Amino acid sequence: MKLRMLSVVVTALMATGAYADDHKEGVYLGVFGDYYNAEWENSRDAAGVTVDDSTGWGAELGYRFSKYWSGRIEYADMDFDLSGLRTDSVDGDRVGIDGLYHFNGGPFYALFGLKSIDVFDSNTFANVGAGYRHHFSENFAANFETAIYQGIDRGYTDVGAKLGINYFFGGSSSSKPVEPAPAPEPVVVVAAPVDTDKDGIYDMDDQCANTPMTDAVDAQGCTLYEDKEVTVSLLVRFPNNNSSVSQQYLDDIQAVVSFLNEHPETTVVLEGHTSAVGKAEYNKWLSKKRADSVAKQLIDKGIDKMRITTVGFGEERLKNMGESAQAHAENRRVEAKVKSIERVKVQR
């Protein structure tokens, strides 16, 4: 709600008056309302007390040196809420200096400075922020700004906001009242360009008509594509001293078959493995036999055997180094992973 109210104030300032975008060199005096959000726990001179938000008022004296730079000193009378051992409030003071940089000499500016805030004890802060100044006349302006305060003495991080009125003494302003617009000249009515397929490219420049609304397009109105890696994996487990493929893995094998059919440029390597039980030489033979059994399933489903490679690793690449029955079961397996690159549409 507070942010919405501040947005309304800034919008109203930008929409009124005739001096919205100017700079005026010289001395100015300002007063402002102040809101400060603090979270100070256990202040040094008030242990157990947390210092919370403050509302107050203040005054500032500044000088606009040039189109881009100004400086100021400020004083703020603050009223902090307390929590902890006490539930009332306490007065505080803030004094400091700021440098302001005006973007392109216009109404928006960045600020940076140093502040000393005295409540129970004195704390020094560095602050940075941004603001907007709007001139209602040659000498009067309103400004809104917000800033982040970082504690130097202690690690507090606070935020604050100000809404104020400024009065400029003398000097010259680069702004001029907005003059009435000249009477419009007769114009020739030209038919608006048409974008039939609503892809953001007018028909006169669109080389690919009727592209789907979901597709991102290039400057010629044609669908954009990107390369995307797609994969399919296979894991088939086997009982002890067995190389027969169980019925429970036929759907997984069929998924690999479908992927290979959809991507005819791909090949597959079937890696056979055993547990560490038994002789290594026998396990090498058994693991290859397991890989060949899975390969036969692929070939029976129409995959060219020239696209299939089988390797038996025996017990060389154990997945589980344990000696339990569960560990041995995890190691008795055939694994495969097939990759391909698909050219897919970029979504709008």
N, C-alpha and C positions, 0 to 999 in steps of 0.2 A: 504494500500500500504506500509506504514512504517513497519507494522508487517511482511509483506511478505518479504521485503528486509532484515530485521533482521534475519528471518528464513533462508534465502538463505546464509547469511554470516555465521551463526552458522553451517549450514550443510557443507559448504565448509571447515570450520576449522576442523570439525570432520573427513572429508574425506581425508585430506592431511597430509603429514609429518609422521614421525615415532615415535613421542614422545607424542602421544595424551593422554595417561593415566599414568601420573607419578606425583611424588612430588619431589621438590628440596628445601632442607632446606638452609636458609641463607637470606641475604639482597637482595632486588630487587628494581629497579627503573622503574617507568612506566609513560608514557604520554598517554593521551586519548582525544578523541572527546566526547563532552557532549551535550545531549539534555535533557531539563527540562520543564515539562508541569506544569504551575502555573496558579492559578485563584485567585489572591489577589485583593480584592476590597477595595478601600478607605484606602490605606496605611496611617499610623499615620502621617508621615511627608509629605504626598502628597495627601490630601483629594480630592476625585473625580477622582483619577487616578486608573485604573485597571492595574495590572502587569500581563502580559500574558507569552507566551512561551519564552524559552531562548535556544540559541545554543552557544557553546563555546568550550574551550579546558581546559585541566588541567594536573596536574602532581601528582604522588603519590609515597611515599616511604614506603616500607613494609618489613616485616620479617616473614619468614616461620619457626615457632617454632618446628613443628613436622609434622608427616604425616597428622594429622587432623586439626591443628590450625595454623592460621597466623593472623597478625594484620597489620594495615597500617594507615598512615596519608595522607590526600589529600588536594589539593588546586585546585579550578576551577575558571577560569576567565569566567564570564557569561555575555551575552548580551540579556537583556529582552526587548520584545516588550511591548509597552504601548497602552492603549486605555482610553478614557474618555475625559478629558480636553485637553490632548496632544495626538499627533499621532506618535511621534518619538520613539526612544528606549533609554535605559539607561544601563550603565555597572553595574555589581554586582560581588560580590566575595562569594565563598563558601569554608569554611574550616571545617575540622572535622576528626574524627577517626572512624575506623571500625574494628570489629572482624569478621574473616571468618572461617567457619567450612566446611572442605572438606569431602564430603561424601565418605567413604571408602578410603580416601586418594587419590581419583581420580580427574578428571578435573571439576566435578560439585561441586558447593559450595553454602552455604547460608551465608548471611552477615547481620550484625546489627551494628548500630552505632548512633552517635550524630553529627549533622551538625549545623553550624551557617551560615546563608545566609544574606548578607548585601546588600540591595538595598532600598534606601530612609531611611529605618530603619533596625535594626538588628532583625532577628527572629531565634529562635532555633527550630530544628526539630529532632525527632527520626525517624530512617529509618530502614527498613528491606527489604531484597530482595534476589535474586538468580543470579548466574552467571556461566560462563563456561570459563576455561582457557585451551589453546591448545599450546603445546610446538612444535616449529618447529625444535629446536636444543637443545643442552645441556643448553644454556644460554638464548635463545630468545623464547618468548611466546606471544601469542595474547589472549586477554580476552574480553568477552562481558558480560554485566550484566544489570539488570533492578531492580528498587527498588521503594518502596512506602515511601513517606515522610509525617509524621504527625506532624503538628505544635504544639509546647508546649506553646509558648507565645500567639499565636492566633490559631484558629481552622482550619487552612488550611490543606487540604489533597492533596498532589501533587504526581506525578510520574516522574521518570527520567530513562535515559538509557545512558550507556557508552560503547564505543568501543575503546580499547587501545592496546598498545604494551608494554611488560615488558622485562627488562634485569636483569638476575640473576648474582650476583657477586660470583664467586667461589662456595664453598660448593660441596656437592655430590648429585647426583640425583639417585632416585630409578628406573628411567626408563632406558631401554636399546633399542638401535635401533632394529627394527624388523628384524630378521634374515630370510633369504630365507627359504621357506617351503621345507621340504625334499621331495624327489621324491616320488610320490604316489606308494603304493604297489598294486599289482594285487588284485582285489576284485572279489568276486563271485556275479554274478548278481542274485538277488532274486526278484521274481515277487511281484509287489506292491500290498498291500491289497486292497480289493474291497469293496465299499459301494454302493450296487445296488440301494437302495431306497433313497440314499442321505440324510439320517437323522443324519449323523455324527458318526454313529456306524458301524465299519467294519462288513462285513457279518459273519466272524468267531465268533464274539461276539454277533451278533444281534439275539435275540430270538423272535422278532416280525417283520417278513419280510413285506415289502411293506406298512409301515405306511405312512399316507398322509403327503405331504410336509408341510402342515399347522400345524401339531401337534408337540408340544414339546415332547421329549422322555427322558426316564431314561437311566441308564448305560447299560441296556439290550436291548435298542432300542424300548421299548414299550411305547405307548402313555401315557402321564401323565394326571391325572384328578385332579380336585379340586371341593370342595363343594361350591355351590353358592345359596344364598337365592333368591327366586322368590316370587312375591306377585301379587294379584289382589284385587282391591277395588271396592266397589259398593256404590252408593248414589242414592236413589230414593226419590223424593219429592212428597208431597201430597197437594191437595187443603184443605181448611178449613173444618173440621168436615167430612173428607172423608178418606176411607182406600182402595180405588180402585187403582190398579197399572195402570198408564198411558201407552199407546202404545209407547211413546217416550223412555221408559226405557227398552224395550224388548231386544234391542241389548246389553245393558250393562249387563242385567241378563244372556243373552246367553254367554257372555264372562266369567262370573263366572261359568256357567255350564261347559263350555269347560275346564276351569282350574281344576275344581273338577274331571272331567273325566280323565284328564291327570295326576292327582295326587290323586289316589284313597285312599291314606292314610290320606288325609286332611278332616277336618270338617269345618263348617261355623257357626258363631254366628251372627244372624240378630238382630240388636239393633233398636227398634222402639222408636220414639220421637215425642213430640207434642210441640206446642207453649204454652205460659203461659195464653192464653185466655181460660176461662172456669174453671170448678172445677177440682181440682187435681185428685180426684178419677176417674172421667170420663176420664180425659186425660190419666191416667194410663191404663185404659181399651182400649182406642182408639189406643194408641201406640203399645200395644201388638197385636191388630187386624191388624194394618198396617204391622208389622213384619210377622204375619201369612199369610198375602196376598202375600208377596214376597216369603215366603217359599213355598206356593202353586204353584207359577210359577216354582220354581226349581224342585219340585216334579213332576209336569206335564211334565217337560222336561227330566225326567228319573233319578233324583238324589234321592237316598234312604233317606227317612225321618229321619232315625236314624243318619244321618250325619249332620242334621240341628237342631240348637237350636234357639229359638226365645225368646227375652226378651223385655218387655215393660218398658221404663224408664219414660214415661209421660213427665212432664215438669222439671224433675230433672236435666237434662244435656242440658241446653239451649246453642245453638251455638252462638246466637246473643242475648245479654241482652236488646236490644232496645225495644221500644214499637210501632215501625212503622209497617206498613203492610209488608214491605220488611223483617224486622227482624222476624216477625211471620212466613213468608213463608220459611225462611231459617231453622227455627226450626222444621217444619213439615216434618219429614224425616225418612228413614230407612237406616242405614249404616252397612257395613260389610267390613272386611279385612281378606283375606285368605293368609297364608304363607306356603311355602314348601321349601325343600332343594333339589336342582338338582345337580347331579354329571356331570360336564361339562369338556370338553377337555381344556387343557392349550394350548394356541396358541404359536407357535414357534416365 
